[in-house]
Amino acid sequence: IFFPFATLHCFQLGFLIFGIKPEAAAVPVESNSSLQKRAAEFCNSVLETYKKKPLSFWFLLLLSSAAMLVAFTASSLLSRLYYANGGKSKWIISWAAVAGWPITALVLLPPYLLGRVSPTPLSLQLFVWYVLLGFLSAADNLISFHVVLEQQVMVSLLAFVFTSIGLVVNKDFQGMRSEASNFKHGEVSYAMVLTWAAITFQLGVLAVTAIVFLASTVLAGVLNAVRVPLTAIAAVVLFHDPMSGFKILSLVITVWGLGSYIVGHSSSTTNS
């Protein structure tokens, strides 16, 4: 029952996209037939892709995508809130983002304790990769999920160590107390901003890991681009920033890019 119903609505959506009224679709006949054929092919490819994966896959992919967009957007806004309310140190907010690395490590505990997987032996070569590679480039060289999480824990841990050294050298650990006392909404708000900055960033990292594992690095990159105008729009709503033409243009281009990815992916699926 679902698939014929969805196909019918896909036809209606195709008419709306191309600006064609259903009652006027008969003129001209050849153009109308071509548009209907394209809409039918697109809808069929979408339905075929949907049927190839279990419902749990789509649920996890949708949940991970939403978590990535929300978490990274919130992390960026918290950084903005930190500076807007009296924060001054780049080291402190950078340190807070990676200070939540134990959150990612906690995700690894259940499979370790249940004996489903074992920790990957840390060789010198692997350690060098952990230090030098970023998340997406490393994920291309490692297809198991728990290994990707392990390398993300190590990358975040090393980044935490690096920023902690920077805090010590720059004497920002001592400056935290003065920053907190001068923070616009008080010390509790200061601590909450740093805490949630750490949590949201690590949740975003976990979501990206899941998207790379479930789909591809391309989709992760597309969604990472989508979050940029989302952050700008959220800043307009929460911080009353002006809605400039540049922000509107970036939103349009992002939606265009997301639509191009969807159409391109469906076309490659149909050809294959």
Disulfide bonds with the S-S distance in Angstrom:
none
